Amino acid sequence: MSLDANRSALRRSLADGLLRRGPLEAVATTIIAAGVVMLMQPFSLTLYSWSFATTLLGTVMFTIVSKVRE
């Protein structure tokens, strides 16, 4: 097998392992949860300010990931 074929096979196996619905949904859900925690914490105005954007990012990511193959 040539070097290019090995790289292609490695890239495909990484994509099959990482670009699956389950792990990506878990990441999106974690980002949503982090945004909600940032929204409810009383200590940092900066965290509070970024909470909506973080929650929105997680929601958009979850919506996109739900279209990825099983």
Sequence and secondary structure as in RCSB ss.txt:
>XXXX:A:sequence
MSLDANRSALRRSLADGLLRRGPLEAVATTIIAAGVVMLMQPFSLTLYSWSFATTLLGTVMFTIVSKVRE
>XXXX:A:secstr
  HHHHHHHHHHHHHHHHSSHHHHHHHHHHHHHHHHHHHH SS HHHHHHHHHHHHHHHHHHHHHTTS  
